[in-house]
Amino acid sequence: MLLDPARSYDLIGDVHGCGHSLEALLERLGYRRQGGVWRHPWRLALFVGDIVDRGPRIREALHLVHGMVEAGQALCVMGNHEYNLLGWSTEAPPESGLQHVREHTPRNEHLIHETLTQFANYPGDWQAFLDWFYELPLFVDAGRFRVVHACWDASLIEPLRQQYPDGRIDEPFLKASALPDSFAHQVFERLLRGINMRLPHGMTLTGRDGLSRETFRTKFWADQPQTYGDIVFQPDPLPEPVAQMPISPAHRTELPSYGPEQPPLFVGHYWRHGQPTLIRPNLACLDYSAVMFGKLVAYRLDQETQLDPQKFAWVEVERPEAPHEYSD
């Protein structure tokens, strides 16, 4: 997808239903609500996906982002949580042996529980947003910068671009992702979830979200990594013996590269925390754990070809005042 090279953009991280925080961030960035849509006189918002799940105002956040996109005031790429909702709601092909692309297991239901709950009395809205998710591209390549939710892997993006030049997939492609060996499955896993490696010896980790995992998220941009500690990229540390282990040859072949000579790339997904900063001069992660009472973060991109750590903007997401309630 080619964008206006002369335009200035505000890249915005994972919202996860923090609707009030999103309004506060847009106001801080100079957007104003006019005719029911948040607008800026000359800038365009670009969301890195994961508008849904976990937070207290998912419907409101979706309506806000959808309204901006429809009015030409924003773009949004698909995150793994939008994919999860599509998969949950779509029957799998018979040859997969599954009932749905995203099986209705307790764990999968837990991840999308807040969205299902908040849409329970709004079936028309629910179906309309599911249809809209197909309009969200899996990546944006604007020439001078790029956006993908989790991982830019050219070995998958280039053949995907041959099938879907604008990055927007369809229901047959979604259904194909239920087959573990399919190209569609690889695309969704890598672009929207990143590179997850399995912990050795059946070990598990319990993440900040309370879920137990057998895998850990890795850096797809790591330069000459030697140990698993060199490639881990998540808030939950690896057990020290694992961190010190040399990367196996098989795992090493799974790591793509995103070199420093490539255009600036923006991702979300990785639950960072603390002061927003660059990963390196051409790579920024904008997910600063907003729904875990971190920060909802934007990067204000103008014409720079090397990203500037001074151009992050954010709002703090405050903790709830009452038990079992979110306040954002």
C-alpha positions, 0 to 999 in steps of 0.5 A: 500500500502506497501512501502520500510521501509528503504526509505526516503520520502519527503511528499509534500502538496497541489500544486494547480497548482503552478508549478514553486513553485513545481520546486523550492521546489524540487530543494531545497530538492535536486531533479534535472531534469534528462531526463525530470523527477525530481529525487533524488539519494535516496529519494522519493516524496509523494504528498498528493493530490490536484495537480489541480485547482486554480493555474496558471500552472495546466497542468505543475504541473500535467505533473511534478508529473505524470512524477515522478510517472511513473518513480518511483520517486514519489507517489501521493494520490487522493485529493478532487479536483482530485475527483471533476474532475472525478465526473464532467466528469462522468455520474451519475447512473440513480437512483441518479437523477443526470446527473453527479457524480459532478453536473455542478452547477455554484459553482462546475464549479467555483472550477475547472474553472482554470483546465477546462480553461487550458486544453481547447486546450489539450483534449488528455492531459485532458482525459489522466489525468482523466484516471490517477486519477484512479491510485491515491490511496485514502490512503497510509499505509506504516506501519511506516507512513500513508498518506491521503488527509483529514481524516484517518478514520479506520472505512471506510479505513478497509472495503475499503481495503477489496475491493481495497487493494491498495486503488485505486478505479474504475469507478463503485465505483466513480459512486456509490458516487453519491448516498448520502447513499452509502459507496462510498459517505462516503469514498470520503466525509470523506477521501478526505474532512474530517469531515464537520459540518453544522453551526446552524440556517442556518448560513453561512461563507465566506472563504478565497477563497471567497466561502460561506459555510454552514459547517466548517472543524473539527479536527478528532484527537481532544482529549475530545473536549467540544465546537465547538471551540475546534474542528474547524480546518480552517483559517476562525473562527467560529462566537463566539456564535457558537464557545462557544456552546457545541458539540451536541451528534449527532455531537460527534458521527461523530468524529473519533479519531486518537490517539497519539499511531498511526503511523505518519500521513500526510494530506493536505487540511486544508489551514494552514498558518504561520510557518509550525509546527506539529499538534502533534508528530504523525500528520502533515498537509502540506497544507499551502495555496500555491495558496493563496500566502502562502507556498508550504511545505514538510516534510522530513521523514527518520526513525523517529517514532516521527515527528520532527518540524525541518524537514519541508522545504518550498518555499514562493509563491510570489504575482502576479505582474500584476492584475488578474495574478498568479505568482508562 
